[in-house]
């Protein structure tokens, strides 16, 4: 995620007046990249205290907006090994 990507999340969050703005790659949301109203802190704490871990289920309990990053799917590359990191770095 770039600074421009973060700015896009912040701008959508503010302009949509939604509780949450979450990155969307055109196929699925990426909750690692989202902006959340601080007023939802206790809601998230309660959700986690109940043993819940599926963050997308928690998101759906609130007003939320998808922020379209389908033009930049590389933002969401999954890197689990040093080889995958080296491969991605070589493409840049």
ABEGO torsion letter per residue (X at the ends): XBAAAAAAAAAAAAAAGBABBBBBAGABBBAABBBBBAAAAAAAAAAAAAGBABAAAAAAABBBBBBBAAABAAAABBBABAAAAAAAAAAX
